[in-house]
Amino acid sequence: MGHLLNEPIRAEHDPAGRLTAYEWRGSRYAVDEILKTYGSSPDGRVYRVRVTGAAGVAVAELGRDADRWRLRHIFSA
C-alpha cells in the first residue's frame, strides 16, 4: 500500500537532463531506474521510479510541473 504525500522535493539531474536523485525531508534518494512515465507534456509529467535511500529500496511517484517537482506517492519495494 502506498502513502499519498504530495510534498515538494529538490530534484537532481545529470548533464544530459536525466533524473538521478532527489532530496526530501533532509534525506537524499538515488534514482536507480525510471519504471514508467505518465502524461503527454515534457513539463507536466509523472515519473514512477525505483529509489535507494538510507531506509532501503522503495518505489516513488514523482510529479513534475515545469521546474517544480513533488513527491506524490511512495510505496514499499
PDB file of N, CA, C, O and CB in Angstrom:
ATOM      1  N   MET A   1       0.841  -1.168   0.000  1.00  0.00           N
ATOM      2  CA  MET A   1       0.000   0.000   0.000  1.00  0.00           C
ATOM      3  C   MET A   1       0.890   1.237   0.000  1.00  0.00           C
ATOM      4  O   MET A   1       1.925   1.254   0.667  1.00  0.00           O
ATOM      5  CB  MET A   1      -0.959  -0.005   1.212  1.00  0.00           C
ATOM      6  N   GLY A   2       0.503   2.261  -0.733  1.00  0.00           N
ATOM      7  CA  GLY A   2       1.309   3.463  -0.833  1.00  0.00           C
ATOM      8  C   GLY A   2       0.843   4.559   0.106  1.00  0.00           C
ATOM      9  O   GLY A   2      -0.251   4.493   0.667  1.00  0.00           O
ATOM     10  N   HIS A   3       1.679   5.557   0.268  1.00  0.00           N
ATOM     11  CA  HIS A   3       1.370   6.723   1.091  1.00  0.00           C
ATOM     12  C   HIS A   3       1.274   7.939   0.189  1.00  0.00           C
ATOM     13  O   HIS A   3       2.222   8.243  -0.535  1.00  0.00           O
ATOM     14  CB  HIS A   3       2.443   6.935   2.201  1.00  0.00           C
ATOM     15  N   LEU A   4       0.156   8.638   0.217  1.00  0.00           N
ATOM     16  CA  LEU A   4      -0.024   9.868  -0.530  1.00  0.00           C
ATOM     17  C   LEU A   4       0.646  10.993   0.237  1.00  0.00           C
ATOM     18  O   LEU A   4       0.320  11.235   1.399  1.00  0.00           O
ATOM     19  CB  LEU A   4      -1.527  10.170  -0.771  1.00  0.00           C
ATOM     20  N   LEU A   5       1.578  11.681  -0.403  1.00  0.00           N
ATOM     21  CA  LEU A   5       2.340  12.736   0.270  1.00  0.00           C
ATOM     22  C   LEU A   5       2.136  14.100  -0.380  1.00  0.00           C
ATOM     23  O   LEU A   5       1.767  15.063   0.291  1.00  0.00           O
ATOM     24  CB  LEU A   5       3.819  12.389   0.274  1.00  0.00           C
ATOM     25  N   ASN A   6       2.376  14.181  -1.686  1.00  0.00           N
ATOM     26  CA  ASN A   6       2.256  15.431  -2.440  1.00  0.00           C
ATOM     27  C   ASN A   6       3.074  16.558  -1.811  1.00  0.00           C
ATOM     28  O   ASN A   6       2.565  17.658  -1.592  1.00  0.00           O
ATOM     29  CB  ASN A   6       0.792  15.847  -2.534  1.00  0.00           C
ATOM     30  N   GLU A   7       4.350  16.274  -1.521  1.00  0.00           N
ATOM     31  CA  GLU A   7       5.254  17.244  -0.903  1.00  0.00           C
ATOM     32  C   GLU A   7       6.346  17.661  -1.882  1.00  0.00           C
ATOM     33  O   GLU A   7       6.765  16.859  -2.717  1.00  0.00           O
ATOM     34  CB  GLU A   7       5.881  16.661   0.375  1.00  0.00           C
ATOM     35  N   PRO A   8       6.815  18.913  -1.788  1.00  0.00           N
ATOM     36  CA  PRO A   8       7.870  19.376  -2.691  1.00  0.00           C
ATOM     37  C   PRO A   8       9.189  18.654  -2.422  1.00  0.00           C
ATOM     38  O   PRO A   8       9.505  18.299  -1.286  1.00  0.00           O
ATOM     39  CB  PRO A   8       8.063  20.888  -2.550  1.00  0.00           C
ATOM     40  N   ILE A   9       9.949  18.449  -3.500  1.00  0.00           N
ATOM     41  CA  ILE A   9      11.283  17.844  -3.418  1.00  0.00           C
ATOM     42  C   ILE A   9      12.242  18.687  -4.244  1.00  0.00           C
ATOM     43  O   ILE A   9      11.828  19.524  -5.047  1.00  0.00           O
ATOM     44  CB  ILE A   9      11.271  16.357  -3.918  1.00  0.00           C
ATOM     45  N   ARG A  10      13.533  18.450  -4.032  1.00  0.00           N
ATOM     46  CA  ARG A  10      14.561  19.075  -4.867  1.00  0.00           C
ATOM     47  C   ARG A  10      15.152  17.975  -5.740  1.00  0.00           C
ATOM     48  O   ARG A  10      15.838  17.083  -5.240  1.00  0.00           O
ATOM     49  CB  ARG A  10      15.679  19.790  -3.995  1.00  0.00           C
ATOM     50  N   ALA A  11      14.891  18.036  -7.033  1.00  0.00           N
ATOM     51  CA  ALA A  11      15.353  17.016  -7.974  1.00  0.00           C
ATOM     52  C   ALA A  11      16.766  17.332  -8.451  1.00  0.00           C
ATOM     53  O   ALA A  11      17.143  18.495  -8.596  1.00  0.00           O
ATOM     54  CB  ALA A  11      14.393  16.911  -9.177  1.00  0.00           C
ATOM     55  N   GLU A  12      17.549  16.264  -8.695  1.00  0.00           N
ATOM     56  CA  GLU A  12      18.905  16.385  -9.247  1.00  0.00           C
ATOM     57  C   GLU A  12      18.939  15.691 -10.607  1.00  0.00           C
ATOM     58  O   GLU A  12      18.303  14.657 -10.813  1.00  0.00           O
ATOM     59  CB  GLU A  12      19.977  15.765  -8.274  1.00  0.00           C
ATOM     60  N   HIS A  13      19.695  16.286 -11.528  1.00  0.00           N
ATOM     61  CA  HIS A  13      19.787  15.749 -12.884  1.00  0.00           C
ATOM     62  C   HIS A  13      21.245  15.636 -13.305  1.00  0.00           C
ATOM     63  O   HIS A  13      22.102  16.355 -12.791  1.00  0.00           O
ATOM     64  CB  HIS A  13      19.007  16.634 -13.877  1.00  0.00           C
ATOM     65  N   ASP A  14      21.523  14.740 -14.233  1.00  0.00           N
ATOM     66  CA  ASP A  14      22.862  14.648 -14.802  1.00  0.00           C
ATOM     67  C   ASP A  14      22.988  15.680 -15.922  1.00  0.00           C
ATOM     68  O   ASP A  14      22.001  16.337 -16.253  1.00  0.00           O
ATOM     69  CB  ASP A  14      23.152  13.206 -15.330  1.00  0.00           C
ATOM     70  N   PRO A  15      24.176  15.842 -16.518  1.00  0.00           N
ATOM     71  CA  PRO A  15      24.344  16.850 -17.573  1.00  0.00           C
ATOM     72  C   PRO A  15      23.414  16.659 -18.770  1.00  0.00           C
ATOM     73  O   PRO A  15      23.124  17.623 -19.479  1.00  0.00           O
ATOM     74  CB  PRO A  15      25.764  16.836 -18.053  1.00  0.00           C
ATOM     75  N   ALA A  16      22.944  15.444 -19.007  1.00  0.00           N
ATOM     76  CA  ALA A  16      22.032  15.188 -20.130  1.00  0.00           C
ATOM     77  C   ALA A  16      20.576  15.479 -19.753  1.00  0.00           C
ATOM     78  O   ALA A  16      19.693  15.374 -20.604  1.00  0.00           O
ATOM     79  CB  ALA A  16      22.167  13.731 -20.600  1.00  0.00           C
ATOM     80  N   GLY A  17      20.313  15.844 -18.496  1.00  0.00           N
ATOM     81  CA  GLY A  17      18.974  16.180 -18.062  1.00  0.00           C
ATOM     82  C   GLY A  17      18.187  15.025 -17.471  1.00  0.00           C
ATOM     83  O   GLY A  17      17.009  15.198 -17.159  1.00  0.00           O
ATOM     84  N   ARG A  18      18.787  13.857 -17.305  1.00  0.00           N
ATOM     85  CA  ARG A  18      18.110  12.703 -16.716  1.00  0.00           C
ATOM     86  C   ARG A  18      18.029  12.831 -15.200  1.00  0.00           C
ATOM     87  O   ARG A  18      18.981  13.272 -14.556  1.00  0.00           O
ATOM     88  CB  ARG A  18      18.833  11.406 -17.097  1.00  0.00           C
ATOM     89  N   LEU A  19      16.901  12.447 -14.640  1.00  0.00           N
ATOM     90  CA  LEU A  19      16.685  12.475 -13.201  1.00  0.00           C
ATOM     91  C   LEU A  19      17.595  11.445 -12.541  1.00  0.00           C
ATOM     92  O   LEU A  19      17.557  10.269 -12.900  1.00  0.00           O
ATOM     93  CB  LEU A  19      15.197  12.203 -12.857  1.00  0.00           C
ATOM     94  N   THR A  20      18.413  11.873 -11.578  1.00  0.00           N
ATOM     95  CA  THR A  20      19.363  10.965 -10.933  1.00  0.00           C
ATOM     96  C   THR A  20      19.114  10.798  -9.436  1.00  0.00           C
ATOM     97  O   THR A  20      19.482   9.769  -8.870  1.00  0.00           O
ATOM     98  CB  THR A  20      20.767  11.462 -11.152  1.00  0.00           C
ATOM     99  N   ALA A  21      18.498  11.782  -8.784  1.00  0.00           N
ATOM    100  CA  ALA A  21      18.263  11.719  -7.344  1.00  0.00           C
ATOM    101  C   ALA A  21      17.303  12.842  -6.960  1.00  0.00           C
ATOM    102  O   ALA A  21      17.004  13.739  -7.749  1.00  0.00           O
ATOM    103  CB  ALA A  21      19.604  11.829  -6.544  1.00  0.00           C
ATOM    104  N   TYR A  22      16.831  12.755  -5.710  1.00  0.00           N
ATOM    105  CA  TYR A  22      16.053  13.869  -5.159  1.00  0.00           C
ATOM    106  C   TYR A  22      16.261  13.934  -3.662  1.00  0.00           C
ATOM    107  O   TYR A  22      16.634  12.952  -3.019  1.00  0.00           O
ATOM    108  CB  TYR A  22      14.547  13.721  -5.491  1.00  0.00           C
ATOM    109  N   GLU A  23      16.008  15.121  -3.121  1.00  0.00           N
ATOM    110  CA  GLU A  23      16.071  15.350  -1.676  1.00  0.00           C
ATOM    111  C   GLU A  23      14.672  15.586  -1.162  1.00  0.00           C
ATOM    112  O   GLU A  23      13.895  16.339  -1.750  1.00  0.00           O
ATOM    113  CB  GLU A  23      16.993  16.550  -1.328  1.00  0.00           C
ATOM    114  N   TRP A  24      14.353  14.923  -0.037  1.00  0.00           N
ATOM    115  CA  TRP A  24      13.043  15.057   0.579  1.00  0.00           C
ATOM    116  C   TRP A  24      13.205  14.951   2.086  1.00  0.00           C
ATOM    117  O   TRP A  24      13.784  13.986   2.584  1.00  0.00           O
ATOM    118  CB  TRP A  24      12.056  13.982   0.046  1.00  0.00           C
ATOM    119  N   ARG A  25      12.703  15.924   2.804  1.00  0.00           N
ATOM    120  CA  ARG A  25      12.769  15.966   4.271  1.00  0.00           C
ATOM    121  C   ARG A  25      14.187  15.760   4.790  1.00  0.00           C
ATOM    122  O   ARG A  25      14.390  15.062   5.784  1.00  0.00           O
ATOM    123  CB  ARG A  25      11.850  14.908   4.866  1.00  0.00           C
ATOM    124  N   GLY A  26      15.163  16.361   4.127  1.00  0.00           N
ATOM    125  CA  GLY A  26      16.550  16.317   4.576  1.00  0.00           C
ATOM    126  C   GLY A  26      17.318  15.065   4.204  1.00  0.00           C
ATOM    127  O   GLY A  26      18.489  14.941   4.563  1.00  0.00           O
ATOM    128  N   SER A  27      16.698  14.132   3.497  1.00  0.00           N
ATOM    129  CA  SER A  27      17.385  12.908   3.072  1.00  0.00           C
ATOM    130  C   SER A  27      17.483  12.875   1.553  1.00  0.00           C
ATOM    131  O   SER A  27      16.648  13.437   0.845  1.00  0.00           O
ATOM    132  CB  SER A  27      16.648  11.646   3.596  1.00  0.00           C
ATOM    133  N   ARG A  28      18.522  12.205   1.073  1.00  0.00           N
ATOM    134  CA  ARG A  28      18.763  12.090  -0.375  1.00  0.00           C
ATOM    135  C   ARG A  28      18.425  10.680  -0.832  1.00  0.00           C
ATOM    136  O   ARG A  28      18.766   9.701  -0.168  1.00  0.00           O
ATOM    137  CB  ARG A  28      20.243  12.438  -0.730  1.00  0.00           C
ATOM    138  N   TYR A  29      17.757  10.589  -1.964  1.00  0.00           N
ATOM    139  CA  TYR A  29      17.350   9.308  -2.540  1.00  0.00           C
ATOM    140  C   TYR A  29      17.887   9.221  -3.966  1.00  0.00           C
ATOM    141  O   TYR A  29      17.603  10.087  -4.792  1.00  0.00           O
ATOM    142  CB  TYR A  29      15.794   9.146  -2.518  1.00  0.00           C
ATOM    143  N   ALA A  30      18.660   8.180  -4.252  1.00  0.00           N
ATOM    144  CA  ALA A  30      19.210   7.968  -5.585  1.00  0.00           C
ATOM    145  C   ALA A  30      18.161   7.265  -6.445  1.00  0.00           C
ATOM    146  O   ALA A  30      17.548   6.288  -6.013  1.00  0.00           O
ATOM    147  CB  ALA A  30      20.528   7.137  -5.523  1.00  0.00           C
ATOM    148  N   VAL A  31      17.961   7.761  -7.648  1.00  0.00           N
ATOM    149  CA  VAL A  31      17.031   7.128  -8.591  1.00  0.00           C
ATOM    150  C   VAL A  31      17.792   6.018  -9.306  1.00  0.00           C
ATOM    151  O   VAL A  31      18.716   6.281 -10.076  1.00  0.00           O
ATOM    152  CB  VAL A  31      16.437   8.174  -9.622  1.00  0.00           C
ATOM    153  N   ASP A  32      17.392   4.768  -9.041  1.00  0.00           N
ATOM    154  CA  ASP A  32      18.042   3.616  -9.662  1.00  0.00           C
ATOM    155  C   ASP A  32      17.509   3.364 -11.063  1.00  0.00           C
ATOM    156  O   ASP A  32      18.254   2.958 -11.956  1.00  0.00           O
ATOM    157  CB  ASP A  32      17.850   2.376  -8.805  1.00  0.00           C
ATOM    158  N   GLU A  33      16.212   3.606 -11.253  1.00  0.00           N
ATOM    159  CA  GLU A  33      15.581   3.285 -12.537  1.00  0.00           C
ATOM    160  C   GLU A  33      14.268   4.037 -12.661  1.00  0.00           C
ATOM    161  O   GLU A  33      13.525   4.162 -11.687  1.00  0.00           O
ATOM    162  CB  GLU A  33      15.346   1.758 -12.677  1.00  0.00           C
ATOM    163  N   ILE A  34      13.981   4.538 -13.850  1.00  0.00           N
ATOM    164  CA  ILE A  34      12.662   5.097 -14.134  1.00  0.00           C
ATOM    165  C   ILE A  34      11.819   3.949 -14.676  1.00  0.00           C
ATOM    166  O   ILE A  34      12.121   3.395 -15.732  1.00  0.00           O
ATOM    167  CB  ILE A  34      12.736   6.311 -15.160  1.00  0.00           C
ATOM    168  N   LEU A  35      10.776   3.600 -13.959  1.00  0.00           N
ATOM    169  CA  LEU A  35       9.947   2.453 -14.320  1.00  0.00           C
ATOM    170  C   LEU A  35       8.891   2.806 -15.352  1.00  0.00           C
ATOM    171  O   LEU A  35       8.602   2.008 -16.244  1.00  0.00           O
ATOM    172  CB  LEU A  35       9.283   1.887 -13.092  1.00  0.00           C
ATOM    173  N   LYS A  36       8.310   4.001 -15.236  1.00  0.00           N
ATOM    174  CA  LYS A  36       7.239   4.407 -16.145  1.00  0.00           C
ATOM    175  C   LYS A  36       7.044   5.912 -16.056  1.00  0.00           C
ATOM    176  O   LYS A  36       7.296   6.520 -15.016  1.00  0.00           O
ATOM    177  CB  LYS A  36       5.916   3.664 -15.815  1.00  0.00           C
ATOM    178  N   THR A  37       6.594   6.509 -17.153  1.00  0.00           N
ATOM    179  CA  THR A  37       6.227   7.922 -17.148  1.00  0.00           C
ATOM    180  C   THR A  37       4.788   8.050 -17.632  1.00  0.00           C
ATOM    181  O   THR A  37       4.334   7.278 -18.475  1.00  0.00           O
ATOM    182  CB  THR A  37       7.195   8.762 -18.041  1.00  0.00           C
ATOM    183  N   TYR A  38       4.078   9.034 -17.089  1.00  0.00           N
ATOM    184  CA  TYR A  38       2.704   9.320 -17.473  1.00  0.00           C
ATOM    185  C   TYR A  38       2.627  10.775 -17.884  1.00  0.00           C
ATOM    186  O   TYR A  38       3.426  11.595 -17.432  1.00  0.00           O
ATOM    187  CB  TYR A  38       1.708   9.007 -16.316  1.00  0.00           C
ATOM    188  N   GLY A  39       1.679  11.098 -18.732  1.00  0.00           N
ATOM    189  CA  GLY A  39       1.478  12.482 -19.144  1.00  0.00           C
ATOM    190  C   GLY A  39       2.028  12.716 -20.526  1.00  0.00           C
ATOM    191  O   GLY A  39       2.905  11.989 -20.990  1.00  0.00           O
ATOM    192  N   SER A  40       1.512  13.729 -21.179  1.00  0.00           N
ATOM    193  CA  SER A  40       1.885  13.978 -22.569  1.00  0.00           C
ATOM    194  C   SER A  40       2.847  15.134 -22.757  1.00  0.00           C
ATOM    195  O   SER A  40       3.487  15.248 -23.803  1.00  0.00           O
ATOM    196  CB  SER A  40       0.667  14.232 -23.367  1.00  0.00           C
ATOM    197  N   SER A  41       2.955  15.986 -21.760  1.00  0.00           N
ATOM    198  CA  SER A  41       3.804  17.166 -21.884  1.00  0.00           C
ATOM    199  C   SER A  41       5.124  16.957 -21.144  1.00  0.00           C
ATOM    200  O   SER A  41       5.123  16.426 -20.033  1.00  0.00           O
ATOM    201  CB  SER A  41       3.079  18.411 -21.345  1.00  0.00           C
ATOM    202  N   PRO A  42       6.256  17.367 -21.738  1.00  0.00           N
ATOM    203  CA  PRO A  42       7.514  17.254 -21.010  1.00  0.00           C
ATOM    204  C   PRO A  42       7.545  18.115 -19.742  1.00  0.00           C
ATOM    205  O   PRO A  42       8.339  17.853 -18.838  1.00  0.00           O
ATOM    206  CB  PRO A  42       8.660  17.641 -21.916  1.00  0.00           C
ATOM    207  N   ASP A  43       6.692  19.132 -19.671  1.00  0.00           N
ATOM    208  CA  ASP A  43       6.660  19.999 -18.492  1.00  0.00           C
ATOM    209  C   ASP A  43       5.608  19.582 -17.466  1.00  0.00           C
ATOM    210  O   ASP A  43       5.560  20.150 -16.374  1.00  0.00           O
ATOM    211  CB  ASP A  43       6.405  21.420 -18.915  1.00  0.00           C
ATOM    212  N   GLY A  44       4.772  18.607 -17.792  1.00  0.00           N
ATOM    213  CA  GLY A  44       3.754  18.131 -16.861  1.00  0.00           C
ATOM    214  C   GLY A  44       3.689  16.617 -16.899  1.00  0.00           C
ATOM    215  O   GLY A  44       2.837  16.046 -17.579  1.00  0.00           O
ATOM    216  N   ARG A  45       4.574  15.971 -16.183  1.00  0.00           N
ATOM    217  CA  ARG A  45       4.679  14.514 -16.217  1.00  0.00           C
ATOM    218  C   ARG A  45       4.707  13.926 -14.830  1.00  0.00           C
ATOM    219  O   ARG A  45       4.965  14.621 -13.847  1.00  0.00           O
ATOM    220  CB  ARG A  45       5.913  14.089 -16.976  1.00  0.00           C
ATOM    221  N   VAL A  46       4.438  12.632 -14.758  1.00  0.00           N
ATOM    222  CA  VAL A  46       4.563  11.850 -13.537  1.00  0.00           C
ATOM    223  C   VAL A  46       5.546  10.733 -13.827  1.00  0.00           C
ATOM    224  O   VAL A  46       5.442  10.047 -14.844  1.00  0.00           O
ATOM    225  CB  VAL A  46       3.176  11.289 -13.053  1.00  0.00           C
ATOM    226  N   TYR A  47       6.503  10.555 -12.926  1.00  0.00           N
ATOM    227  CA  TYR A  47       7.536   9.526 -13.086  1.00  0.00           C
ATOM    228  C   TYR A  47       7.404   8.524 -11.956  1.00  0.00           C
ATOM    229  O   TYR A  47       7.386   8.903 -10.785  1.00  0.00           O
ATOM    230  CB  TYR A  47       8.965  10.151 -13.105  1.00  0.00           C
ATOM    231  N   ARG A  48       7.312   7.248 -12.298  1.00  0.00           N
ATOM    232  CA  ARG A  48       7.377   6.190 -11.280  1.00  0.00           C
ATOM    233  C   ARG A  48       8.798   5.653 -11.313  1.00  0.00           C
ATOM    234  O   ARG A  48       9.258   5.168 -12.347  1.00  0.00           O
ATOM    235  CB  ARG A  48       6.308   5.035 -11.540  1.00  0.00           C
ATOM    236  N   VAL A  49       9.500   5.738 -10.179  1.00  0.00           N
ATOM    237  CA  VAL A  49      10.929   5.415 -10.127  1.00  0.00           C
ATOM    238  C   VAL A  49      11.237   4.463  -8.972  1.00  0.00           C
ATOM    239  O   VAL A  49      10.540   4.451  -7.958  1.00  0.00           O
ATOM    240  CB  VAL A  49      11.761   6.699  -9.987  1.00  0.00           C
ATOM    241  N   ARG A  50      12.288   3.668  -9.142  1.00  0.00           N
ATOM    242  CA  ARG A  50      12.831   2.850  -8.050  1.00  0.00           C
ATOM    243  C   ARG A  50      13.967   3.657  -7.446  1.00  0.00           C
ATOM    244  O   ARG A  50      14.864   4.109  -8.157  1.00  0.00           O
ATOM    245  CB  ARG A  50      13.326   1.418  -8.552  1.00  0.00           C
ATOM    246  N   VAL A  51      13.925   3.836  -6.124  1.00  0.00           N
ATOM    247  CA  VAL A  51      14.917   4.669  -5.443  1.00  0.00           C
ATOM    248  C   VAL A  51      15.588   3.892  -4.309  1.00  0.00           C
ATOM    249  O   VAL A  51      15.033   2.934  -3.770  1.00  0.00           O
ATOM    250  CB  VAL A  51      14.258   5.952  -4.895  1.00  0.00           C
ATOM    251  N   THR A  52      16.804   4.337  -3.963  1.00  0.00           N
ATOM    252  CA  THR A  52      17.528   3.802  -2.823  1.00  0.00           C
ATOM    253  C   THR A  52      17.876   4.959  -1.905  1.00  0.00           C
ATOM    254  O   THR A  52      18.414   5.978  -2.339  1.00  0.00           O
ATOM    255  CB  THR A  52      18.807   3.030  -3.269  1.00  0.00           C
ATOM    256  N   GLY A  53      17.556   4.784  -0.620  1.00  0.00           N
ATOM    257  CA  GLY A  53      17.879   5.789   0.391  1.00  0.00           C
ATOM    258  C   GLY A  53      18.376   5.096   1.636  1.00  0.00           C
ATOM    259  O   GLY A  53      18.650   3.896   1.615  1.00  0.00           O
ATOM    260  N   ALA A  54      18.493   5.831   2.710  1.00  0.00           N
ATOM    261  CA  ALA A  54      19.003   5.286   3.968  1.00  0.00           C
ATOM    262  C   ALA A  54      18.124   4.157   4.501  1.00  0.00           C
ATOM    263  O   ALA A  54      18.623   3.247   5.162  1.00  0.00           O
ATOM    264  CB  ALA A  54      19.111   6.389   5.009  1.00  0.00           C
ATOM    265  N   ALA A  55      16.819   4.208   4.221  1.00  0.00           N
ATOM    266  CA  ALA A  55      15.887   3.185   4.721  1.00  0.00           C
ATOM    267  C   ALA A  55      15.769   1.995   3.777  1.00  0.00           C
ATOM    268  O   ALA A  55      15.021   1.060   4.061  1.00  0.00           O
ATOM    269  CB  ALA A  55      14.513   3.795   4.939  1.00  0.00           C
ATOM    270  N   GLY A  56      16.488   2.012   2.669  1.00  0.00           N
ATOM    271  CA  GLY A  56      16.437   0.898   1.725  1.00  0.00           C
ATOM    272  C   GLY A  56      15.839   1.287   0.386  1.00  0.00           C
ATOM    273  O   GLY A  56      15.910   2.443  -0.034  1.00  0.00           O
ATOM    274  N   VAL A  57      15.244   0.295  -0.282  1.00  0.00           N
ATOM    275  CA  VAL A  57      14.697   0.471  -1.630  1.00  0.00           C
ATOM    276  C   VAL A  57      13.198   0.713  -1.552  1.00  0.00           C
ATOM    277  O   VAL A  57      12.503   0.106  -0.737  1.00  0.00           O
ATOM    278  CB  VAL A  57      15.000  -0.762  -2.514  1.00  0.00           C
ATOM    279  N   ALA A  58      12.702   1.608  -2.408  1.00  0.00           N
ATOM    280  CA  ALA A  58      11.269   1.903  -2.479  1.00  0.00           C
ATOM    281  C   ALA A  58      10.924   2.271  -3.914  1.00  0.00           C
ATOM    282  O   ALA A  58      11.806   2.472  -4.749  1.00  0.00           O
ATOM    283  CB  ALA A  58      10.873   3.056  -1.494  1.00  0.00           C
ATOM    284  N   VAL A  59       9.643   2.356  -4.183  1.00  0.00           N
ATOM    285  CA  VAL A  59       9.146   2.869  -5.459  1.00  0.00           C
ATOM    286  C   VAL A  59       8.424   4.172  -5.141  1.00  0.00           C
ATOM    287  O   VAL A  59       7.577   4.225  -4.249  1.00  0.00           O
ATOM    288  CB  VAL A  59       8.189   1.827  -6.193  1.00  0.00           C
ATOM    289  N   ALA A  60       8.768   5.220  -5.879  1.00  0.00           N
ATOM    290  CA  ALA A  60       8.179   6.535  -5.637  1.00  0.00           C
ATOM    291  C   ALA A  60       7.537   7.047  -6.919  1.00  0.00           C
ATOM    292  O   ALA A  60       7.960   6.705  -8.024  1.00  0.00           O
ATOM    293  CB  ALA A  60       9.246   7.535  -5.123  1.00  0.00           C
ATOM    294  N   GLU A  61       6.521   7.863  -6.754  1.00  0.00           N
ATOM    295  CA  GLU A  61       5.892   8.526  -7.879  1.00  0.00           C
ATOM    296  C   GLU A  61       6.150  10.018  -7.725  1.00  0.00           C
ATOM    297  O   GLU A  61       5.717  10.636  -6.753  1.00  0.00           O
ATOM    298  CB  GLU A  61       4.357   8.208  -7.955  1.00  0.00           C
ATOM    299  N   LEU A  62       6.855  10.584  -8.688  1.00  0.00           N
ATOM    300  CA  LEU A  62       7.251  11.990  -8.654  1.00  0.00           C
ATOM    301  C   LEU A  62       6.491  12.753  -9.720  1.00  0.00           C
ATOM    302  O   LEU A  62       6.389  12.296 -10.858  1.00  0.00           O
ATOM    303  CB  LEU A  62       8.776  12.146  -8.858  1.00  0.00           C
ATOM    304  N   GLY A  63       5.960  13.902  -9.365  1.00  0.00           N
ATOM    305  CA  GLY A  63       5.262  14.751 -10.319  1.00  0.00           C
ATOM    306  C   GLY A  63       6.119  15.945 -10.683  1.00  0.00           C
ATOM    307  O   GLY A  63       6.767  16.550  -9.828  1.00  0.00           O
ATOM    308  N   ARG A  64       6.115  16.274 -11.958  1.00  0.00           N
ATOM    309  CA  ARG A  64       6.873  17.439 -12.435  1.00  0.00           C
ATOM    310  C   ARG A  64       5.927  18.379 -13.152  1.00  0.00           C
ATOM    311  O   ARG A  64       5.187  17.969 -14.046  1.00  0.00           O
ATOM    312  CB  ARG A  64       8.042  17.014 -13.375  1.00  0.00           C
ATOM    313  N   ASP A  65       5.955  19.634 -12.758  1.00  0.00           N
ATOM    314  CA  ASP A  65       5.189  20.689 -13.406  1.00  0.00           C
ATOM    315  C   ASP A  65       6.164  21.818 -13.678  1.00  0.00           C
ATOM    316  O   ASP A  65       6.501  22.593 -12.782  1.00  0.00           O
ATOM    317  CB  ASP A  65       3.968  21.168 -12.524  1.00  0.00           C
ATOM    318  N   ALA A  66       6.619  21.905 -14.929  1.00  0.00           N
ATOM    319  CA  ALA A  66       7.686  22.830 -15.320  1.00  0.00           C
ATOM    320  C   ALA A  66       8.936  22.475 -14.525  1.00  0.00           C
ATOM    321  O   ALA A  66       9.437  21.358 -14.653  1.00  0.00           O
ATOM    322  CB  ALA A  66       7.270  24.326 -15.079  1.00  0.00           C
ATOM    323  N   ASP A  67       9.453  23.384 -13.711  1.00  0.00           N
ATOM    324  CA  ASP A  67      10.651  23.103 -12.920  1.00  0.00           C
ATOM    325  C   ASP A  67      10.330  22.736 -11.477  1.00  0.00           C
ATOM    326  O   ASP A  67      11.245  22.575 -10.669  1.00  0.00           O
ATOM    327  CB  ASP A  67      11.573  24.297 -12.941  1.00  0.00           C
ATOM    328  N   ARG A  68       9.054  22.599 -11.137  1.00  0.00           N
ATOM    329  CA  ARG A  68       8.666  22.230  -9.775  1.00  0.00           C
ATOM    330  C   ARG A  68       8.421  20.726  -9.705  1.00  0.00           C
ATOM    331  O   ARG A  68       7.705  20.164 -10.534  1.00  0.00           O
ATOM    332  CB  ARG A  68       7.399  23.012  -9.325  1.00  0.00           C
ATOM    333  N   TRP A  69       9.017  20.089  -8.716  1.00  0.00           N
ATOM    334  CA  TRP A  69       8.880  18.647  -8.507  1.00  0.00           C
ATOM    335  C   TRP A  69       8.198  18.388  -7.179  1.00  0.00           C
ATOM    336  O   TRP A  69       8.398  19.128  -6.215  1.00  0.00           O
ATOM    337  CB  TRP A  69      10.255  17.946  -8.555  1.00  0.00           C
ATOM    338  N   ARG A  70       7.374  17.313  -7.125  1.00  0.00           N
ATOM    339  CA  ARG A  70       6.692  16.904  -5.900  1.00  0.00           C
ATOM    340  C   ARG A  70       6.770  15.393  -5.775  1.00  0.00           C
ATOM    341  O   ARG A  70       6.694  14.669  -6.767  1.00  0.00           O
ATOM    342  CB  ARG A  70       5.214  17.383  -5.890  1.00  0.00           C
ATOM    343  N   LEU A  71       6.922  14.931  -4.546  1.00  0.00           N
ATOM    344  CA  LEU A  71       6.823  13.509  -4.242  1.00  0.00           C
ATOM    345  C   LEU A  71       5.341  13.240  -4.009  1.00  0.00           C
ATOM    346  O   LEU A  71       4.775  13.669  -3.004  1.00  0.00           O
ATOM    347  CB  LEU A  71       7.713  13.095  -2.983  1.00  0.00           C
ATOM    348  N   ARG A  72       4.721  12.528  -4.941  1.00  0.00           N
ATOM    349  CA  ARG A  72       3.288  12.266  -4.867  1.00  0.00           C
ATOM    350  C   ARG A  72       2.973  11.061  -3.995  1.00  0.00           C
ATOM    351  O   ARG A  72       2.157  11.158  -3.078  1.00  0.00           O
ATOM    352  CB  ARG A  72       2.725  12.055  -6.254  1.00  0.00           C
ATOM    353  N   HIS A  73       3.602   9.937  -4.266  1.00  0.00           N
ATOM    354  CA  HIS A  73       3.350   8.695  -3.541  1.00  0.00           C
ATOM    355  C   HIS A  73       4.676   7.984  -3.283  1.00  0.00           C
ATOM    356  O   HIS A  73       5.650   8.171  -4.013  1.00  0.00           O
ATOM    357  CB  HIS A  73       2.375   7.776  -4.332  1.00  0.00           C
ATOM    358  N   ILE A  74       4.695   7.172  -2.242  1.00  0.00           N
ATOM    359  CA  ILE A  74       5.851   6.293  -2.001  1.00  0.00           C
ATOM    360  C   ILE A  74       5.289   4.919  -1.608  1.00  0.00           C
ATOM    361  O   ILE A  74       4.349   4.809  -0.821  1.00  0.00           O
ATOM    362  CB  ILE A  74       6.819   6.881  -0.862  1.00  0.00           C
ATOM    363  N   PHE A  75       5.900   3.881  -2.187  1.00  0.00           N
ATOM    364  CA  PHE A  75       5.464   2.507  -1.985  1.00  0.00           C
ATOM    365  C   PHE A  75       6.639   1.687  -1.489  1.00  0.00           C
ATOM    366  O   PHE A  75       7.778   1.948  -1.876  1.00  0.00           O
ATOM    367  CB  PHE A  75       4.881   1.905  -3.287  1.00  0.00           C
ATOM    368  N   SER A  76       6.386   0.703  -0.642  1.00  0.00           N
ATOM    369  CA  SER A  76       7.429  -0.237  -0.238  1.00  0.00           C
ATOM    370  C   SER A  76       7.796  -1.081  -1.447  1.00  0.00           C
ATOM    371  O   SER A  76       6.939  -1.418  -2.263  1.00  0.00           O
ATOM    372  CB  SER A  76       6.964  -1.134   0.957  1.00  0.00           C
ATOM    373  N   ALA A  77       9.073  -1.420  -1.556  1.00  0.00           N
ATOM    374  CA  ALA A  77       9.502  -2.246  -2.698  1.00  0.00           C
ATOM    375  C   ALA A  77       9.681  -3.685  -2.278  1.00  0.00           C
ATOM    376  O   ALA A  77      10.038  -4.529  -3.101  1.00  0.00           O
ATOM    377  CB  ALA A  77      10.809  -1.713  -3.300  1.00  0.00           C
TER     378      ALA A  77
END
